[in-house]
Amino acid sequence: MGIRAADNRVASVLAQYRDQLAALYDEGEARAIARAVFQDRMGWDAAELEMRKPEALHESDLLKVYLPLKRLRDGEPMQHVLGKVWFHGLELEVSPDALIPRPETEELVDLIVRRDRTPSSIIDVCTGSGCIALALKHRFPHANALGVDISEAALSLARRNSLKLGLDIRLEKADALAEGFTLPVDADLIISNPPYIPVEEADALEPRVRAREPYIALFAPADDPLAFYRAIGGAALKALAPQGELWFEGHWRYVSEAAALIAELGFQEVILLDDLSGKNRFIHAIKA
């Protein structure tokens, strides 16, 4: 493996995480990653990990916490190494087949839940791992939930998550940018976290994101950064029931333009909402 602590003490292993990951992460991030590995592999929370620092690990336990370090050092995202992530209280399987769910997307789910409306029909376009559809199905168990994605591999991942969580959602393959794209009618709630990163920002992304997550889930079309908002917004206008809600996550540089486009399509009460960092991130609109 090319990495080895001076001894079997927990403190020595943590020092290796700090040193071996220094080129990829700052010290705080490396510490958080080490804590996540120990939590996953050993079942120790942060307090127990701190308490056990002087202790020596048995060889079998040492392997448990060392094996992830090589993959992390090689640039694999922590979520892929552990194979899972927590999203809105649900443990989801993740893989390179779909975008790793982000905290901003949890914020989107929070905004929807706090509206205190109970939808009967939910559609999640560009569903990926299924995180949004599953989180909303968990919150609104009597709603019919549908996840749509162009990637069969992503849909397979979402299907596994649905089965493991016991949350019954339908999953369908569809290309939101294809001519004639439509959605089932009379939905109360349509949500999308579409590919929205401008292609010109590719080089600015962290290599582990650019190289390890699917291109089609990250980047908007090079010649039209609003393409997904136009296509999904148009389909949603036809599919939503009166007073139905449309929600988008977007790029801070283009989300205001996307909101204007949604208003031009004929939606009412189109508003922009900030994420926790204070940047415009979300669009909320209502069908008249």
C-alpha positions as CSV (number, residue, x, y, z in Angstrom):
1,M,0.0,0.0,0.0
2,G,2.9,2.3,0.5
3,I,1.6,3.8,3.7
4,R,2.1,2.6,7.2
5,A,1.9,4.2,10.7
6,A,4.9,4.1,13.0
7,D,2.9,1.8,15.3
8,N,-0.7,0.5,15.7
9,R,-1.9,3.3,17.9
10,V,-5.1,5.1,16.8
11,A,-3.2,8.4,17.1
12,S,-0.6,7.2,14.6
13,V,-3.3,6.2,12.1
14,L,-4.9,9.6,12.4
15,A,-1.5,11.2,11.8
16,Q,-1.2,9.2,8.6
17,Y,-4.6,10.4,7.4
18,R,-3.4,14.0,8.0
19,D,-0.1,13.5,6.2
20,Q,-1.2,11.3,3.3
21,L,-4.2,13.5,2.4
22,A,-2.5,16.9,2.9
23,A,-2.0,17.3,-0.9
24,L,-5.8,16.9,-1.5
25,Y,-7.5,18.3,1.7
26,D,-6.8,20.9,4.3
27,E,-6.2,19.6,7.8
28,G,-9.8,20.1,8.9
29,E,-11.2,18.2,5.9
30,A,-8.6,15.4,6.4
31,R,-9.6,15.1,10.1
32,A,-13.3,14.9,9.2
33,I,-12.6,12.2,6.6
34,A,-10.6,10.2,9.2
35,R,-13.5,10.5,11.6
36,A,-16.0,9.3,9.0
37,V,-13.8,6.3,8.2
38,F,-13.5,5.3,11.9
39,Q,-17.3,5.8,12.3
40,D,-18.0,3.6,9.4
41,R,-15.4,0.9,9.9
42,M,-15.2,0.8,13.7
43,G,-18.5,2.3,14.8
44,W,-16.8,5.0,16.8
45,D,-18.2,8.5,17.0
46,A,-15.9,11.6,17.4
47,A,-15.9,11.5,21.2
48,E,-14.9,7.8,21.3
49,L,-12.3,8.3,18.6
50,E,-10.7,11.0,20.7
51,M,-10.8,8.9,23.8
52,R,-9.2,5.9,22.1
53,K,-6.3,7.8,20.5
54,P,-3.6,6.2,22.8
55,E,-4.9,2.6,22.2
56,A,-3.3,0.1,19.8
57,L,-5.4,-1.5,17.1
58,H,-5.4,-5.2,16.4
59,E,-4.1,-6.0,12.9
60,S,-7.6,-6.8,11.5
61,D,-8.9,-3.5,12.7
62,L,-5.8,-1.7,11.5
63,L,-6.6,-3.0,8.0
64,K,-10.2,-1.8,8.2
65,V,-9.1,1.8,8.7
66,Y,-6.0,1.7,6.4
67,L,-7.6,0.2,3.3
68,P,-9.7,3.3,2.6
69,L,-6.7,5.6,3.0
70,K,-5.0,4.4,-0.2
71,R,-8.1,5.0,-2.3
72,L,-8.6,8.4,-0.7
73,R,-5.0,9.3,-1.3
74,D,-5.5,8.4,-5.0
75,G,-8.3,10.9,-5.3
76,E,-11.5,8.9,-4.8
77,P,-14.2,10.9,-3.0
78,M,-14.8,9.7,0.5
79,Q,-18.4,8.9,-0.3
80,H,-17.4,6.5,-3.1
81,V,-14.8,4.9,-0.8
82,L,-17.4,4.3,1.9
83,G,-20.1,3.5,-0.7
84,K,-22.7,5.6,1.0
85,V,-23.8,9.0,2.2
86,W,-26.4,10.4,4.6
87,F,-29.0,12.6,2.9
88,H,-31.9,14.1,4.8
89,G,-31.8,11.3,7.4
90,L,-31.5,8.5,4.8
91,E,-28.5,6.3,4.2
92,L,-28.0,6.2,0.4
93,E,-25.7,4.1,-1.6
94,V,-23.5,6.2,-3.9
95,S,-21.3,5.3,-6.8
96,P,-19.6,6.9,-9.8
97,D,-22.8,6.3,-11.8
98,A,-24.5,9.4,-10.3
99,L,-23.7,12.7,-8.7
100,I,-22.9,12.6,-5.0
101,P,-25.8,14.3,-3.1
102,R,-24.7,17.7,-1.9
103,P,-25.7,19.7,1.2
104,E,-27.3,22.3,-1.0
105,T,-29.7,19.7,-2.4
106,E,-30.7,18.8,1.2
107,E,-31.4,22.5,1.6
108,L,-33.8,22.3,-1.4
109,V,-35.6,19.4,0.2
110,D,-35.8,21.3,3.5
111,L,-37.4,24.3,1.7
112,I,-40.0,22.0,0.1
113,V,-40.9,20.3,3.4
114,R,-41.1,23.6,5.3
115,R,-43.8,24.7,2.8
116,D,-46.1,22.5,4.9
117,R,-48.1,21.3,1.8
118,T,-48.7,17.6,1.4
119,P,-48.4,16.6,-2.3
120,S,-50.1,13.6,-3.7
121,S,-47.9,13.3,-6.8
122,I,-44.1,14.1,-7.0
123,I,-41.8,14.1,-10.0
124,D,-38.0,14.4,-9.6
125,V,-36.3,15.1,-13.0
126,C,-32.6,14.2,-13.3
127,T,-33.0,12.0,-10.2
128,G,-29.5,10.5,-10.2
129,S,-29.2,8.5,-7.0
130,G,-32.8,9.1,-6.2
131,C,-32.0,11.3,-3.3
132,I,-34.6,14.0,-3.7
133,A,-37.4,11.6,-4.7
134,L,-36.6,9.2,-1.8
135,A,-36.3,12.0,0.8
136,L,-39.7,13.4,-0.3
137,K,-41.3,10.0,-0.4
138,H,-40.0,9.4,3.2
139,R,-41.5,12.8,4.3
140,F,-44.8,12.3,2.3
141,P,-45.3,8.5,2.4
142,H,-48.8,8.6,0.7
143,A,-47.5,10.5,-2.3
144,N,-46.8,8.8,-5.6
145,A,-43.2,9.6,-6.5
146,L,-41.5,9.3,-9.8
147,G,-37.8,9.7,-10.6
148,V,-36.7,10.4,-14.2
149,D,-33.1,10.3,-15.5
150,I,-31.3,9.7,-18.8
151,S,-28.8,7.3,-17.3
152,E,-29.7,3.7,-16.9
153,A,-26.8,3.2,-14.5
154,A,-28.1,6.1,-12.3
155,L,-31.6,4.6,-12.4
156,S,-30.2,1.2,-11.3
157,L,-28.5,3.0,-8.3
158,A,-31.8,4.8,-7.4
159,R,-33.6,1.5,-7.7
160,R,-31.2,-0.1,-5.2
161,N,-31.7,2.8,-2.8
162,S,-35.4,2.5,-3.1
163,L,-35.4,-1.2,-2.3
164,K,-32.9,-0.9,0.6
165,L,-34.9,1.9,2.2
166,G,-38.3,0.3,1.5
167,L,-39.5,3.5,-0.2
168,D,-41.6,2.8,-3.2
169,I,-40.8,5.2,-6.0
170,R,-41.2,4.7,-9.8
171,L,-38.2,5.2,-12.0
172,E,-38.2,5.9,-15.7
173,K,-35.6,6.6,-18.3
174,A,-36.0,9.8,-20.3
175,D,-33.9,12.5,-21.8
176,A,-35.1,15.9,-20.6
177,L,-33.5,17.6,-23.6
178,A,-35.1,15.3,-26.2
179,E,-37.7,16.7,-28.6
180,G,-41.1,15.8,-27.3
181,F,-40.1,15.3,-23.7
182,T,-43.2,15.2,-21.5
183,L,-44.1,14.4,-17.9
184,P,-47.1,12.7,-16.4
185,V,-50.0,15.1,-15.9
186,D,-51.6,16.4,-12.7
187,A,-48.5,16.4,-10.5
188,D,-48.5,18.6,-7.5
189,L,-44.8,18.9,-7.2
190,I,-42.0,18.8,-9.8
191,I,-38.4,19.2,-8.7
192,S,-35.1,19.1,-10.5
193,N,-31.5,19.5,-9.7
194,P,-30.3,19.4,-13.3
195,P,-26.7,19.6,-14.7
196,Y,-25.9,23.2,-14.3
197,I,-22.2,23.8,-14.0
198,P,-20.9,25.9,-17.0
199,V,-18.5,23.9,-19.1
200,E,-16.0,26.7,-18.9
201,E,-15.7,26.1,-15.1
202,A,-14.5,22.5,-15.6
203,D,-10.9,23.3,-15.0
204,A,-11.8,25.1,-11.8
205,L,-13.4,22.0,-10.3
206,E,-11.5,19.9,-7.8
207,P,-9.9,17.0,-9.8
208,R,-11.7,14.4,-7.7
209,V,-15.0,15.9,-8.7
210,R,-14.2,16.4,-12.4
211,A,-12.6,12.9,-12.8
212,R,-14.8,10.8,-10.5
213,E,-18.4,12.1,-11.1
214,P,-20.4,11.7,-14.3
215,Y,-19.9,14.5,-16.8
216,I,-23.6,14.4,-17.9
217,A,-24.7,15.0,-14.3
218,L,-22.4,18.0,-13.8
219,F,-22.3,20.2,-16.9
220,A,-24.9,22.2,-18.7
221,P,-24.8,22.2,-22.5
222,A,-21.9,24.4,-23.6
223,D,-24.0,26.5,-25.9
224,D,-27.1,26.9,-23.7
225,P,-26.6,26.9,-19.9
226,L,-30.4,27.3,-19.5
227,A,-31.4,24.3,-21.7
228,F,-32.6,22.1,-18.8
229,Y,-34.6,24.9,-17.2
230,R,-36.3,25.6,-20.5
231,A,-37.1,22.0,-21.3
232,I,-38.1,20.9,-17.8
233,G,-40.0,24.1,-17.1
234,G,-42.0,23.7,-20.4
235,A,-42.8,20.1,-19.6
236,A,-43.8,21.0,-16.0
237,L,-46.1,23.8,-17.2
238,K,-48.1,21.2,-19.1
239,A,-47.9,18.5,-16.4
240,L,-48.6,20.3,-13.2
241,A,-52.0,20.6,-11.7
242,P,-53.3,24.1,-11.0
243,Q,-51.4,25.7,-8.2
244,G,-48.8,22.9,-8.6
245,E,-45.2,23.8,-7.5
246,L,-42.0,23.8,-9.5
247,W,-38.6,23.8,-7.8
248,F,-35.1,24.0,-9.2
249,E,-31.6,24.1,-7.9
250,G,-29.2,26.1,-10.0
251,H,-25.8,27.8,-10.5
252,W,-25.5,31.1,-8.8
253,R,-24.3,32.8,-12.0
254,Y,-27.3,31.7,-14.1
255,V,-30.1,31.0,-11.6
256,S,-31.6,34.5,-11.9
257,E,-31.7,34.1,-15.7
258,A,-33.3,30.7,-15.3
259,A,-36.0,32.3,-13.0
260,A,-36.7,34.9,-15.6
261,L,-37.1,32.2,-18.2
262,I,-39.5,30.2,-15.9
263,A,-41.6,33.4,-15.5
264,E,-41.6,33.9,-19.3
265,L,-43.0,30.4,-19.8
266,G,-46.1,31.4,-17.8
267,F,-45.4,30.4,-14.2
268,Q,-46.5,32.8,-11.4
269,E,-44.9,33.7,-8.1
270,V,-41.5,32.9,-9.4
271,I,-39.0,33.6,-6.6
272,L,-35.3,33.1,-6.0
273,L,-34.1,31.7,-2.7
274,D,-30.6,31.7,-1.2
275,D,-28.6,28.8,0.0
276,L,-27.0,28.9,3.5
277,S,-23.9,30.6,2.0
278,G,-26.1,33.5,0.9
279,K,-25.9,32.8,-2.8
280,N,-28.9,32.6,-5.1
281,R,-29.4,28.9,-5.5
282,F,-33.1,27.8,-5.7
283,I,-36.1,28.7,-7.9
284,H,-39.7,28.3,-6.7
285,A,-42.6,28.8,-9.0
286,I,-46.3,28.1,-9.0
287,K,-48.6,27.2,-12.0
288,A,-51.5,29.5,-12.3
